[in-house]
Amino acid sequence: MTAVARTISEATAARTGPAPDRGGRRLPRMLHPLAWWIWALALATAVSRTNNPLLLFLVLAVLGFVVSARRTAAPWARGFKYYLYLAFTVVLIRVVFRAVFATGITPHDHFLFSLPHIPTPDWYAGIQIGGPVSLEAILSAATDGLRLACMLCCIGAANTLANPKRALRVLPGALYELGVAVTVAISVAPQLVQSVQRVSKARKLRAGRTRGLRALRGIVVPVLEDALERSLRLAAAMDSRGYGRAGSATRRSRRVTGALMLLGMCGLCAGAYGLLDATAPAFLGFPAMAVGAALCIAGLRLGGRRVTRTTYRPDPWRVPEWAVAGSGVLSAILLFGNLGYDPAQLNPTFYPLTWPDLPLVPTLAILLAGTAGFLAPPPSAPHRAETAVRRGPSVRTDPKAGTA
């Protein structure tokens, strides 16, 4: 009996994963959602710096590795492939628009095909509809679309890796209602995907039609019904929790908060314009941005007084969070620093058509952002553990030994 029990416990431990470690080693846990967003936004900022297709494909590879290594089994963690579909659609639309609204080709271009030309009036000069299409134009359009696609995939990676509900808890009190709206909006797409998958599996089990318009009608109606029920439950939950309450804030306090936020945003816009325009006055640069940031912080502090929240088990910010966020920020700094490489290598030209170079420093910077797949703690898998315990291990007994 003791041997069988020991075998059961060993099999259960092998299927459920390691027990809680008391030796101080790193345990599976959820990384702070703000760390994932800082990492993703910094990588998207680095992507905006380059137009090199080799570096952009490397960014997509890094995103795919990090997402596959550190995503959880939550519904929102299954939507990264749909962001890839969206990225492919963006590239395709960019190429189609470049082919239709052609700008002509030169004798040195590589001719591919020609579209029917539509004459345009004189006031529409500079743009022609249809005509010859060259390989250089297609590659240039695909590269421009690929840069936007990489930025979309960076946002998709943040939505996949970061728990939107846990990210709501780190927002300031003044942005609580806006954060709830953004959280609900982010959660809509994964929940719709989950509903479609569940309805499709149910139709397959019932031997229903899985293709065609009839199948689409049989899937859309249950999904819409599920979405309506979920929205009603969400509205009831938000109403029971006092969502939208004004709290102890007076009308004067709300007006002061709105004025501070508005003036602060204007200051940030003026500061950004002053930094981008070299001919702008000096006070429109860092001084305007500093004043705008101070006004925004004051407005957030004043508006946060009317929202009283308590946090149960707040997300810790430890060494893995600093490492993940720092890897993304350092990658963006290296691409904007122009140190150790020629800035022209980040934006190669296709006129004439040549193979782009792969600069060493930007490549190492992007690979540095990929170390987040190792630096972040492994996500826990409670669903697998519960399933393993519920099913139990399969113990093979020796018939000659008898029963225990």
Secondary structure, 3 states (H helix, E strand, C coil): CHHHHHHHHHHHHHHHCCCCCCCCCCCCCCCCHHHHHHHHHHHHHHHCCCCCHHHHHHHHHHHHHHHHHHCCCCHHHHCHHHHHHHHHHHHHHHHHHHHHCCCCCCCCCCEEEEEEEECCCHHHCCCCEEEEEEHHHHHHHHHHHHHHHHHHHHHHHHHHHCCHHHHHCCCCHHHHHHHHHHHHHHHHHHHHHHHHHHHHHHHHHCCCCCCHHHHHHHHHHHHHHHHHHHHHHHHHHHHHCCCCCCCCCCHHHHHHHHHHHHHHHHHHHHHHHHHHCCCCCHHHCHHHHHHHHHHHHHHHHHHHHHCCCCCCCCCCCCHHHHHHHHHHHHHHHHHHHCCCCCHHHHCCCCCCCCCCCCCHHHHHHHHHHHCHHHHCCCCCCHHHHHHHHHHCCCCCCCHHHCCC
